[in-house]
C-alpha cells in the first residue's frame, strides 16, 4: 500500500467552488487503476494565512507501480484541469509515503 498525499492551499474566494470540483476530481481518481481509497481533510494546524484554506487529500494506492503509472499517464491531464479552472487561486504540494516493515 502506498499513500499519496496532495496538500492544497486555496484562496478563500474560490473555496466553495474548489471543494465542489475537488469532490468530483477525487471520484475520478478512484476510477484509475490502483487507486483504492481517498479521503479529503481540511487542515486546522498549523493555521493557514488569512484568506486561505488548506485541504489535504489522502489517496491509497495498491502499489508503487500504480502510482508511477498514474504520474506518467494521467497526472499531467488531471492536474491541468484544476489549473485551467482555478489558475493561480490554489497551489498543490505532493508527498508519497511507503510503509516500513514492522520492527
C-alpha positions, 0 to 999 in steps of 0.5 A, a space after each residue: 500500500 502506498 499513500 499519496 498525499 496532495 496538500 492544497 492551499 486555496 484562496 478563500 474566494 474560490 473555496 466553495 467552488 474548489 471543494 465542489 470540483 475537488 469532490 468530483 476530481 477525487 471520484 475520478 481518481 478512484 476510477 484509475 487503476 490502483 487507486 483504492 481509497 481517498 479521503 479529503 481533510 481540511 487542515 486546522 494546524 498549523 493555521 493557514 494565512 488569512 484568506 486561505 484554506 488548506 485541504 489535504 487529500 489522502 489517496 491509497 494506492 495498491 502499489 508503487 507501480 500504480 502510482 508511477 503509472 498514474 504520474 506518467 499517464 494521467 497526472 499531467 491531464 488531471 492536474 491541468 484541469 484544476 489549473 485551467 479552472 482555478 489558475 493561480 487561486 490554489 497551489 498543490 504540494 505532493 508527498 508519497 509515503 511507503 510503509 516500513 516493515 514492522 520492527 
